[in-house]
Amino acid sequence: MKEVKKPAAKKAAPKKAAAAKKSVAAPVSTKPAVSPEQRYKMIQEAAYYIAERHGFNGDSAYFWSQAEAEIDAKLGG
């Protein structure tokens, strides 16, 4: 009589050691690198166009503050 071989039972894979803790990288800044001089020029140009929309009538400090807020919002600041 022939012996029927049973398939060998699979051995459980050895458990891997707990995964090493991943180092947490510093968050990547999404803010574009803009120098203070570049920011100033951007605000200056935006203030000009805001003043132009108002027919150059009004307070230049108001136009500048509006431009500053607009540029800061675009730069994420």
PDB file of N, CA, C and O in Angstrom, chain B, residues numbered from 101:
ATOM      1  N   MET B 101       0.828  -1.165   0.000  1.00  0.00           N
ATOM      2  CA  MET B 101       0.000   0.000   0.000  1.00  0.00           C
ATOM      3  C   MET B 101       0.885   1.245   0.000  1.00  0.00           C
ATOM      4  O   MET B 101       1.881   1.321   0.718  1.00  0.00           O
ATOM      5  N   LYS B 102       0.486   2.235  -0.840  1.00  0.00           N
ATOM      6  CA  LYS B 102       1.288   3.442  -0.951  1.00  0.00           C
ATOM      7  C   LYS B 102       0.924   4.406   0.165  1.00  0.00           C
ATOM      8  O   LYS B 102      -0.233   4.570   0.552  1.00  0.00           O
ATOM      9  N   GLU B 103       1.977   5.028   0.655  1.00  0.00           N
ATOM     10  CA  GLU B 103       1.719   6.048   1.687  1.00  0.00           C
ATOM     11  C   GLU B 103       1.469   7.387   1.002  1.00  0.00           C
ATOM     12  O   GLU B 103       2.205   7.787   0.100  1.00  0.00           O
ATOM     13  N   VAL B 104       0.463   8.041   1.429  1.00  0.00           N
ATOM     14  CA  VAL B 104       0.146   9.359   0.890  1.00  0.00           C
ATOM     15  C   VAL B 104       0.792  10.390   1.799  1.00  0.00           C
ATOM     16  O   VAL B 104       0.534  10.457   3.000  1.00  0.00           O
ATOM     17  N   LYS B 105       1.638  11.185   1.175  1.00  0.00           N
ATOM     18  CA  LYS B 105       2.310  12.212   1.981  1.00  0.00           C
ATOM     19  C   LYS B 105       1.400  13.418   2.111  1.00  0.00           C
ATOM     20  O   LYS B 105       0.826  13.908   1.138  1.00  0.00           O
ATOM     21  N   LYS B 106       1.295  13.858   3.294  1.00  0.00           N
ATOM     22  CA  LYS B 106       0.523  15.066   3.554  1.00  0.00           C
ATOM     23  C   LYS B 106       1.431  16.264   3.311  1.00  0.00           C
ATOM     24  O   LYS B 106       2.622  16.225   3.618  1.00  0.00           O
ATOM     25  N   PRO B 107       0.861  17.326   2.759  1.00  0.00           N
ATOM     26  CA  PRO B 107       1.701  18.508   2.569  1.00  0.00           C
ATOM     27  C   PRO B 107       2.197  19.007   3.916  1.00  0.00           C
ATOM     28  O   PRO B 107       1.476  18.999   4.913  1.00  0.00           O
ATOM     29  N   ALA B 108       3.429  19.434   3.913  1.00  0.00           N
ATOM     30  CA  ALA B 108       4.016  19.930   5.163  1.00  0.00           C
ATOM     31  C   ALA B 108       3.307  21.213   5.565  1.00  0.00           C
ATOM     32  O   ALA B 108       2.983  22.064   4.736  1.00  0.00           O
ATOM     33  N   ALA B 109       3.086  21.318   6.822  1.00  0.00           N
ATOM     34  CA  ALA B 109       2.442  22.521   7.346  1.00  0.00           C
ATOM     35  C   ALA B 109       3.411  23.691   7.197  1.00  0.00           C
ATOM     36  O   ALA B 109       4.608  23.568   7.454  1.00  0.00           O
ATOM     37  N   LYS B 110       2.863  24.819   6.777  1.00  0.00           N
ATOM     38  CA  LYS B 110       3.707  25.995   6.614  1.00  0.00           C
ATOM     39  C   LYS B 110       4.121  26.492   7.987  1.00  0.00           C
ATOM     40  O   LYS B 110       3.328  26.572   8.925  1.00  0.00           O
ATOM     41  N   LYS B 111       5.365  26.812   8.056  1.00  0.00           N
ATOM     42  CA  LYS B 111       5.843  27.382   9.312  1.00  0.00           C
ATOM     43  C   LYS B 111       5.479  28.857   9.309  1.00  0.00           C
ATOM     44  O   LYS B 111       5.553  29.526   8.279  1.00  0.00           O
ATOM     45  N   ALA B 112       5.096  29.342  10.443  1.00  0.00           N
ATOM     46  CA  ALA B 112       4.770  30.755  10.561  1.00  0.00           C
ATOM     47  C   ALA B 112       6.049  31.559  10.383  1.00  0.00           C
ATOM     48  O   ALA B 112       7.099  31.228  10.935  1.00  0.00           O
ATOM     49  N   ALA B 113       5.934  32.608   9.608  1.00  0.00           N
ATOM     50  CA  ALA B 113       7.096  33.461   9.393  1.00  0.00           C
ATOM     51  C   ALA B 113       7.473  34.097  10.723  1.00  0.00           C
ATOM     52  O   ALA B 113       6.606  34.485  11.506  1.00  0.00           O
ATOM     53  N   PRO B 114       8.762  34.198  10.967  1.00  0.00           N
ATOM     54  CA  PRO B 114       9.161  34.808  12.233  1.00  0.00           C
ATOM     55  C   PRO B 114       8.675  36.259  12.279  1.00  0.00           C
ATOM     56  O   PRO B 114       8.733  36.982  11.285  1.00  0.00           O
ATOM     57  N   LYS B 115       8.210  36.650  13.421  1.00  0.00           N
ATOM     58  CA  LYS B 115       7.707  38.014  13.573  1.00  0.00           C
ATOM     59  C   LYS B 115       8.863  38.984  13.491  1.00  0.00           C
ATOM     60  O   LYS B 115       9.917  38.801  14.100  1.00  0.00           O
ATOM     61  N   LYS B 116       8.626  40.006  12.727  1.00  0.00           N
ATOM     62  CA  LYS B 116       9.656  41.032  12.591  1.00  0.00           C
ATOM     63  C   LYS B 116       9.648  41.891  13.839  1.00  0.00           C
ATOM     64  O   LYS B 116       8.612  42.101  14.470  1.00  0.00           O
ATOM     65  N   ALA B 117      10.808  42.372  14.170  1.00  0.00           N
ATOM     66  CA  ALA B 117      10.911  43.266  15.331  1.00  0.00           C
ATOM     67  C   ALA B 117      10.067  44.498  15.046  1.00  0.00           C
ATOM     68  O   ALA B 117       9.837  44.865  13.894  1.00  0.00           O
ATOM     69  N   ALA B 118       9.627  45.105  16.085  1.00  0.00           N
ATOM     70  CA  ALA B 118       8.813  46.305  15.922  1.00  0.00           C
ATOM     71  C   ALA B 118       9.567  47.289  15.030  1.00  0.00           C
ATOM     72  O   ALA B 118      10.772  47.494  15.176  1.00  0.00           O
ATOM     73  N   ALA B 119       8.848  47.869  14.135  1.00  0.00           N
ATOM     74  CA  ALA B 119       9.469  48.789  13.181  1.00  0.00           C
ATOM     75  C   ALA B 119      10.161  49.908  13.934  1.00  0.00           C
ATOM     76  O   ALA B 119       9.640  50.447  14.911  1.00  0.00           O
ATOM     77  N   ALA B 120      11.328  50.236  13.460  1.00  0.00           N
ATOM     78  CA  ALA B 120      12.063  51.329  14.092  1.00  0.00           C
ATOM     79  C   ALA B 120      11.253  52.601  13.943  1.00  0.00           C
ATOM     80  O   ALA B 120      10.581  52.816  12.935  1.00  0.00           O
ATOM     81  N   LYS B 121      11.328  53.427  14.948  1.00  0.00           N
ATOM     82  CA  LYS B 121      10.583  54.677  14.881  1.00  0.00           C
ATOM     83  C   LYS B 121      11.137  55.521  13.748  1.00  0.00           C
ATOM     84  O   LYS B 121      12.347  55.691  13.599  1.00  0.00           O
ATOM     85  N   LYS B 122      10.226  56.036  12.968  1.00  0.00           N
ATOM     86  CA  LYS B 122      10.632  56.877  11.847  1.00  0.00           C
ATOM     87  C   LYS B 122      10.976  58.250  12.390  1.00  0.00           C
ATOM     88  O   LYS B 122      10.283  58.801  13.246  1.00  0.00           O
ATOM     89  N   SER B 123      12.058  58.779  11.870  1.00  0.00           N
ATOM     90  CA  SER B 123      12.416  60.127  12.304  1.00  0.00           C
ATOM     91  C   SER B 123      11.441  61.095  11.639  1.00  0.00           C
ATOM     92  O   SER B 123      11.084  60.945  10.470  1.00  0.00           O
ATOM     93  N   VAL B 124      11.039  62.055  12.388  1.00  0.00           N
ATOM     94  CA  VAL B 124      10.083  63.037  11.875  1.00  0.00           C
ATOM     95  C   VAL B 124      10.880  64.166  11.260  1.00  0.00           C
ATOM     96  O   VAL B 124      11.645  64.848  11.942  1.00  0.00           O
ATOM     97  N   ALA B 125      10.696  64.356   9.969  1.00  0.00           N
ATOM     98  CA  ALA B 125      11.408  65.421   9.265  1.00  0.00           C
ATOM     99  C   ALA B 125      10.740  66.748   9.573  1.00  0.00           C
ATOM    100  O   ALA B 125       9.548  66.814   9.876  1.00  0.00           O
ATOM    101  N   ALA B 126      11.521  67.779   9.489  1.00  0.00           N
ATOM    102  CA  ALA B 126      10.978  69.118   9.702  1.00  0.00           C
ATOM    103  C   ALA B 126       9.943  69.386   8.626  1.00  0.00           C
ATOM    104  O   ALA B 126      10.138  68.993   7.476  1.00  0.00           O
ATOM    105  N   PRO B 127       8.859  70.039   8.969  1.00  0.00           N
ATOM    106  CA  PRO B 127       7.831  70.314   7.966  1.00  0.00           C
ATOM    107  C   PRO B 127       8.403  71.166   6.842  1.00  0.00           C
ATOM    108  O   PRO B 127       9.177  72.096   7.068  1.00  0.00           O
ATOM    109  N   VAL B 128       8.004  70.825   5.646  1.00  0.00           N
ATOM    110  CA  VAL B 128       8.473  71.560   4.478  1.00  0.00           C
ATOM    111  C   VAL B 128       7.637  72.818   4.349  1.00  0.00           C
ATOM    112  O   VAL B 128       6.407  72.774   4.358  1.00  0.00           O
ATOM    113  N   SER B 129       8.318  73.919   4.229  1.00  0.00           N
ATOM    114  CA  SER B 129       7.618  75.185   4.121  1.00  0.00           C
ATOM    115  C   SER B 129       7.045  75.333   2.715  1.00  0.00           C
ATOM    116  O   SER B 129       7.723  75.099   1.715  1.00  0.00           O
ATOM    117  N   THR B 130       5.777  75.729   2.671  1.00  0.00           N
ATOM    118  CA  THR B 130       5.162  75.965   1.376  1.00  0.00           C
ATOM    119  C   THR B 130       5.239  77.444   1.014  1.00  0.00           C
ATOM    120  O   THR B 130       4.793  77.866  -0.054  1.00  0.00           O
ATOM    121  N   LYS B 131       5.797  78.194   1.902  1.00  0.00           N
ATOM    122  CA  LYS B 131       5.922  79.623   1.667  1.00  0.00           C
ATOM    123  C   LYS B 131       7.087  79.857   0.710  1.00  0.00           C
ATOM    124  O   LYS B 131       8.197  79.389   0.962  1.00  0.00           O
ATOM    125  N   PRO B 132       6.848  80.567  -0.370  1.00  0.00           N
ATOM    126  CA  PRO B 132       7.944  80.806  -1.299  1.00  0.00           C
ATOM    127  C   PRO B 132       9.008  81.697  -0.661  1.00  0.00           C
ATOM    128  O   PRO B 132       8.696  82.581   0.137  1.00  0.00           O
ATOM    129  N   ALA B 133      10.242  81.458  -1.018  1.00  0.00           N
ATOM    130  CA  ALA B 133      11.335  82.262  -0.482  1.00  0.00           C
ATOM    131  C   ALA B 133      11.368  83.593  -1.218  1.00  0.00           C
ATOM    132  O   ALA B 133      11.757  83.658  -2.384  1.00  0.00           O
ATOM    133  N   VAL B 134      10.961  84.642  -0.538  1.00  0.00           N
ATOM    134  CA  VAL B 134      10.942  85.977  -1.118  1.00  0.00           C
ATOM    135  C   VAL B 134      11.735  86.880  -0.185  1.00  0.00           C
ATOM    136  O   VAL B 134      11.474  86.941   1.016  1.00  0.00           O
ATOM    137  N   SER B 135      12.697  87.571  -0.755  1.00  0.00           N
ATOM    138  CA  SER B 135      13.507  88.476   0.062  1.00  0.00           C
ATOM    139  C   SER B 135      12.667  89.697   0.446  1.00  0.00           C
ATOM    140  O   SER B 135      11.653  89.990  -0.189  1.00  0.00           O
ATOM    141  N   PRO B 136      13.097  90.397   1.482  1.00  0.00           N
ATOM    142  CA  PRO B 136      12.367  91.617   1.853  1.00  0.00           C
ATOM    143  C   PRO B 136      12.315  92.641   0.711  1.00  0.00           C
ATOM    144  O   PRO B 136      11.325  93.355   0.549  1.00  0.00           O
ATOM    145  N   GLU B 137      13.386  92.699  -0.067  1.00  0.00           N
ATOM    146  CA  GLU B 137      13.416  93.632  -1.192  1.00  0.00           C
ATOM    147  C   GLU B 137      12.388  93.250  -2.260  1.00  0.00           C
ATOM    148  O   GLU B 137      11.713  94.112  -2.822  1.00  0.00           O
ATOM    149  N   GLN B 138      12.280  91.947  -2.529  1.00  0.00           N
ATOM    150  CA  GLN B 138      11.295  91.474  -3.509  1.00  0.00           C
ATOM    151  C   GLN B 138       9.879  91.750  -3.013  1.00  0.00           C
ATOM    152  O   GLN B 138       9.018  92.188  -3.777  1.00  0.00           O
ATOM    153  N   ARG B 139       9.647  91.489  -1.727  1.00  0.00           N
ATOM    154  CA  ARG B 139       8.326  91.737  -1.139  1.00  0.00           C
ATOM    155  C   ARG B 139       7.967  93.219  -1.269  1.00  0.00           C
ATOM    156  O   ARG B 139       6.843  93.563  -1.633  1.00  0.00           O
ATOM    157  N   TYR B 140       8.939  94.096  -0.967  1.00  0.00           N
ATOM    158  CA  TYR B 140       8.719  95.540  -1.056  1.00  0.00           C
ATOM    159  C   TYR B 140       8.331  95.939  -2.473  1.00  0.00           C
ATOM    160  O   TYR B 140       7.386  96.704  -2.665  1.00  0.00           O
ATOM    161  N   LYS B 141       9.052  95.428  -3.468  1.00  0.00           N
ATOM    162  CA  LYS B 141       8.752  95.754  -4.865  1.00  0.00           C
ATOM    163  C   LYS B 141       7.360  95.256  -5.258  1.00  0.00           C
ATOM    164  O   LYS B 141       6.638  95.932  -5.991  1.00  0.00           O
ATOM    165  N   MET B 142       6.991  94.077  -4.770  1.00  0.00           N
ATOM    166  CA  MET B 142       5.665  93.523  -5.073  1.00  0.00           C
ATOM    167  C   MET B 142       4.577  94.409  -4.480  1.00  0.00           C
ATOM    168  O   MET B 142       3.568  94.680  -5.130  1.00  0.00           O
ATOM    169  N   ILE B 143       4.784  94.860  -3.245  1.00  0.00           N
ATOM    170  CA  ILE B 143       3.806  95.738  -2.586  1.00  0.00           C
ATOM    171  C   ILE B 143       3.734  97.071  -3.314  1.00  0.00           C
ATOM    172  O   ILE B 143       2.654  97.624  -3.521  1.00  0.00           O
ATOM    173  N   GLN B 144       4.890  97.573  -3.696  1.00  0.00           N
ATOM    174  CA  GLN B 144       4.944  98.850  -4.407  1.00  0.00           C
ATOM    175  C   GLN B 144       4.138  98.795  -5.708  1.00  0.00           C
ATOM    176  O   GLN B 144       3.373  99.709  -6.017  1.00  0.00           O
ATOM    177  N   GLU B 145       4.319  97.728  -6.449  1.00  0.00           N
ATOM    178  CA  GLU B 145       3.596  97.583  -7.713  1.00  0.00           C
ATOM    179  C   GLU B 145       2.093  97.411  -7.479  1.00  0.00           C
ATOM    180  O   GLU B 145       1.276  98.005  -8.182  1.00  0.00           O
ATOM    181  N   ALA B 146       1.738  96.595  -6.486  1.00  0.00           N
ATOM    182  CA  ALA B 146       0.322  96.383  -6.188  1.00  0.00           C
ATOM    183  C   ALA B 146      -0.336  97.681  -5.728  1.00  0.00           C
ATOM    184  O   ALA B 146      -1.475  97.968  -6.097  1.00  0.00           O
ATOM    185  N   ALA B 147       0.384  98.467  -4.919  1.00  0.00           N
ATOM    186  CA  ALA B 147      -0.160  99.743  -4.438  1.00  0.00           C
ATOM    187  C   ALA B 147      -0.407 100.687  -5.618  1.00  0.00           C
ATOM    188  O   ALA B 147      -1.401 101.414  -5.636  1.00  0.00           O
ATOM    189  N   TYR B 148       0.481 100.674  -6.586  1.00  0.00           N
ATOM    190  CA  TYR B 148       0.301 101.515  -7.776  1.00  0.00           C
ATOM    191  C   TYR B 148      -0.999 101.146  -8.491  1.00  0.00           C
ATOM    192  O   TYR B 148      -1.790 102.020  -8.847  1.00  0.00           O
ATOM    193  N   TYR B 149      -1.210  99.854  -8.695  1.00  0.00           N
ATOM    194  CA  TYR B 149      -2.412  99.427  -9.427  1.00  0.00           C
ATOM    195  C   TYR B 149      -3.686  99.669  -8.620  1.00  0.00           C
ATOM    196  O   TYR B 149      -4.739  99.948  -9.194  1.00  0.00           O
ATOM    197  N   ILE B 150      -3.600  99.568  -7.320  1.00  0.00           N
ATOM    198  CA  ILE B 150      -4.773  99.881  -6.480  1.00  0.00           C
ATOM    199  C   ILE B 150      -5.089 101.372  -6.599  1.00  0.00           C
ATOM    200  O   ILE B 150      -6.246 101.761  -6.757  1.00  0.00           O
ATOM    201  N   ALA B 151      -4.047 102.196  -6.521  1.00  0.00           N
ATOM    202  CA  ALA B 151      -4.247 103.648  -6.654  1.00  0.00           C
ATOM    203  C   ALA B 151      -4.808 103.990  -8.035  1.00  0.00           C
ATOM    204  O   ALA B 151      -5.668 104.861  -8.161  1.00  0.00           O
ATOM    205  N   GLU B 152      -4.324 103.309  -9.056  1.00  0.00           N
ATOM    206  CA  GLU B 152      -4.813 103.536 -10.416  1.00  0.00           C
ATOM    207  C   GLU B 152      -6.309 103.237 -10.512  1.00  0.00           C
ATOM    208  O   GLU B 152      -7.063 103.978 -11.142  1.00  0.00           O
ATOM    209  N   ARG B 153      -6.728 102.134  -9.873  1.00  0.00           N
ATOM    210  CA  ARG B 153      -8.166 101.790  -9.899  1.00  0.00           C
ATOM    211  C   ARG B 153      -9.016 102.867  -9.238  1.00  0.00           C
ATOM    212  O   ARG B 153     -10.190 103.037  -9.565  1.00  0.00           O
ATOM    213  N   HIS B 154      -8.399 103.601  -8.294  1.00  0.00           N
ATOM    214  CA  HIS B 154      -9.123 104.671  -7.599  1.00  0.00           C
ATOM    215  C   HIS B 154      -8.880 106.039  -8.257  1.00  0.00           C
ATOM    216  O   HIS B 154      -9.203 107.082  -7.688  1.00  0.00           O
ATOM    217  N   GLY B 155      -8.321 106.009  -9.434  1.00  0.00           N
ATOM    218  CA  GLY B 155      -8.074 107.264 -10.143  1.00  0.00           C
ATOM    219  C   GLY B 155      -6.996 108.106  -9.482  1.00  0.00           C
ATOM    220  O   GLY B 155      -6.974 109.324  -9.662  1.00  0.00           O
ATOM    221  N   PHE B 156      -6.117 107.498  -8.733  1.00  0.00           N
ATOM    222  CA  PHE B 156      -5.039 108.172  -7.996  1.00  0.00           C
ATOM    223  C   PHE B 156      -5.584 109.224  -7.040  1.00  0.00           C
ATOM    224  O   PHE B 156      -4.881 110.161  -6.662  1.00  0.00           O
ATOM    225  N   ASN B 157      -6.843 109.058  -6.654  1.00  0.00           N
ATOM    226  CA  ASN B 157      -7.451 109.942  -5.657  1.00  0.00           C
ATOM    227  C   ASN B 157      -7.601 109.168  -4.367  1.00  0.00           C
ATOM    228  O   ASN B 157      -8.254 108.125  -4.331  1.00  0.00           O
ATOM    229  N   GLY B 158      -7.007 109.669  -3.328  1.00  0.00           N
ATOM    230  CA  GLY B 158      -7.125 109.000  -2.039  1.00  0.00           C
ATOM    231  C   GLY B 158      -5.809 109.020  -1.292  1.00  0.00           C
ATOM    232  O   GLY B 158      -4.842 109.675  -1.681  1.00  0.00           O
ATOM    233  N   ASP B 159      -5.817 108.290  -0.229  1.00  0.00           N
ATOM    234  CA  ASP B 159      -4.673 108.258   0.674  1.00  0.00           C
ATOM    235  C   ASP B 159      -3.678 107.184   0.244  1.00  0.00           C
ATOM    236  O   ASP B 159      -4.037 106.010   0.146  1.00  0.00           O
ATOM    237  N   SER B 160      -2.436 107.574  -0.011  1.00  0.00           N
ATOM    238  CA  SER B 160      -1.424 106.616  -0.457  1.00  0.00           C
ATOM    239  C   SER B 160      -1.130 105.568   0.625  1.00  0.00           C
ATOM    240  O   SER B 160      -0.800 104.426   0.304  1.00  0.00           O
ATOM    241  N   ALA B 161      -1.246 105.946   1.888  1.00  0.00           N
ATOM    242  CA  ALA B 161      -1.021 104.980   2.972  1.00  0.00           C
ATOM    243  C   ALA B 161      -2.100 103.895   2.952  1.00  0.00           C
ATOM    244  O   ALA B 161      -1.826 102.732   3.251  1.00  0.00           O
ATOM    245  N   TYR B 162      -3.317 104.280   2.601  1.00  0.00           N
ATOM    246  CA  TYR B 162      -4.400 103.311   2.478  1.00  0.00           C
ATOM    247  C   TYR B 162      -4.114 102.343   1.333  1.00  0.00           C
ATOM    248  O   TYR B 162      -4.286 101.134   1.480  1.00  0.00           O
ATOM    249  N   PHE B 163      -3.674 102.879   0.189  1.00  0.00           N
ATOM    250  CA  PHE B 163      -3.356 102.014  -0.944  1.00  0.00           C
ATOM    251  C   PHE B 163      -2.221 101.059  -0.580  1.00  0.00           C
ATOM    252  O   PHE B 163      -2.247  99.881  -0.938  1.00  0.00           O
ATOM    253  N   TRP B 164      -1.238 101.576   0.128  1.00  0.00           N
ATOM    254  CA  TRP B 164      -0.087 100.747   0.521  1.00  0.00           C
ATOM    255  C   TRP B 164      -0.536  99.633   1.461  1.00  0.00           C
ATOM    256  O   TRP B 164      -0.117  98.485   1.309  1.00  0.00           O
ATOM    257  N   SER B 165      -1.378  99.962   2.423  1.00  0.00           N
ATOM    258  CA  SER B 165      -1.820  98.930   3.380  1.00  0.00           C
ATOM    259  C   SER B 165      -2.673  97.870   2.687  1.00  0.00           C
ATOM    260  O   SER B 165      -2.602  96.688   3.024  1.00  0.00           O
ATOM    261  N   GLN B 166      -3.477  98.302   1.719  1.00  0.00           N
ATOM    262  CA  GLN B 166      -4.261  97.339   0.953  1.00  0.00           C
ATOM    263  C   GLN B 166      -3.345  96.408   0.150  1.00  0.00           C
ATOM    264  O   GLN B 166      -3.558  95.196   0.102  1.00  0.00           O
ATOM    265  N   ALA B 167      -2.333  96.993  -0.473  1.00  0.00           N
ATOM    266  CA  ALA B 167      -1.382  96.206  -1.260  1.00  0.00           C
ATOM    267  C   ALA B 167      -0.602  95.247  -0.366  1.00  0.00           C
ATOM    268  O   ALA B 167      -0.360  94.098  -0.735  1.00  0.00           O
ATOM    269  N   GLU B 168      -0.215  95.725   0.800  1.00  0.00           N
ATOM    270  CA  GLU B 168       0.542  94.884   1.740  1.00  0.00           C
ATOM    271  C   GLU B 168      -0.280  93.676   2.161  1.00  0.00           C
ATOM    272  O   GLU B 168       0.236  92.559   2.203  1.00  0.00           O
ATOM    273  N   ALA B 169      -1.548  93.885   2.472  1.00  0.00           N
ATOM    274  CA  ALA B 169      -2.433  92.794   2.865  1.00  0.00           C
ATOM    275  C   ALA B 169      -2.606  91.813   1.701  1.00  0.00           C
ATOM    276  O   ALA B 169      -2.610  90.600   1.907  1.00  0.00           O
ATOM    277  N   GLU B 170      -2.750  92.338   0.480  1.00  0.00           N
ATOM    278  CA  GLU B 170      -2.942  91.485  -0.702  1.00  0.00           C
ATOM    279  C   GLU B 170      -1.699  90.619  -0.966  1.00  0.00           C
ATOM    280  O   GLU B 170      -1.817  89.422  -1.227  1.00  0.00           O
ATOM    281  N   ILE B 171      -0.525  91.223  -0.897  1.00  0.00           N
ATOM    282  CA  ILE B 171       0.717  90.489  -1.163  1.00  0.00           C
ATOM    283  C   ILE B 171       0.989  89.480  -0.050  1.00  0.00           C
ATOM    284  O   ILE B 171       1.396  88.351  -0.326  1.00  0.00           O
ATOM    285  N   ASP B 172       0.774  89.864   1.173  1.00  0.00           N
ATOM    286  CA  ASP B 172       0.986  88.935   2.290  1.00  0.00           C
ATOM    287  C   ASP B 172       0.053  87.726   2.174  1.00  0.00           C
ATOM    288  O   ASP B 172       0.453  86.602   2.478  1.00  0.00           O
ATOM    289  N   ALA B 173      -1.170  87.952   1.740  1.00  0.00           N
ATOM    290  CA  ALA B 173      -2.110  86.855   1.562  1.00  0.00           C
ATOM    291  C   ALA B 173      -1.632  85.910   0.454  1.00  0.00           C
ATOM    292  O   ALA B 173      -1.736  84.690   0.577  1.00  0.00           O
ATOM    293  N   LYS B 174      -1.108  86.492  -0.624  1.00  0.00           N
ATOM    294  CA  LYS B 174      -0.609  85.670  -1.733  1.00  0.00           C
ATOM    295  C   LYS B 174       0.640  84.898  -1.341  1.00  0.00           C
ATOM    296  O   LYS B 174       0.863  83.784  -1.815  1.00  0.00           O
ATOM    297  N   LEU B 175       1.457  85.492  -0.473  1.00  0.00           N
ATOM    298  CA  LEU B 175       2.683  84.827  -0.031  1.00  0.00           C
ATOM    299  C   LEU B 175       2.440  83.867   1.120  1.00  0.00           C
ATOM    300  O   LEU B 175       3.345  83.146   1.541  1.00  0.00           O
ATOM    301  N   GLY B 176       1.227  83.861   1.621  1.00  0.00           N
ATOM    302  CA  GLY B 176       0.895  82.950   2.724  1.00  0.00           C
ATOM    303  C   GLY B 176       1.369  83.472   4.067  1.00  0.00           C
ATOM    304  O   GLY B 176       1.598  82.682   4.982  1.00  0.00           O
ATOM    305  N   GLY B 177       1.515  84.728   4.206  1.00  0.00           N
ATOM    306  CA  GLY B 177       2.054  85.267   5.444  1.00  0.00           C
ATOM    307  C   GLY B 177       1.060  86.013   6.192  1.00  0.00           C
ATOM    308  O   GLY B 177       1.359  86.534   7.266  1.00  0.00           O
TER     309      GLY B 177
END
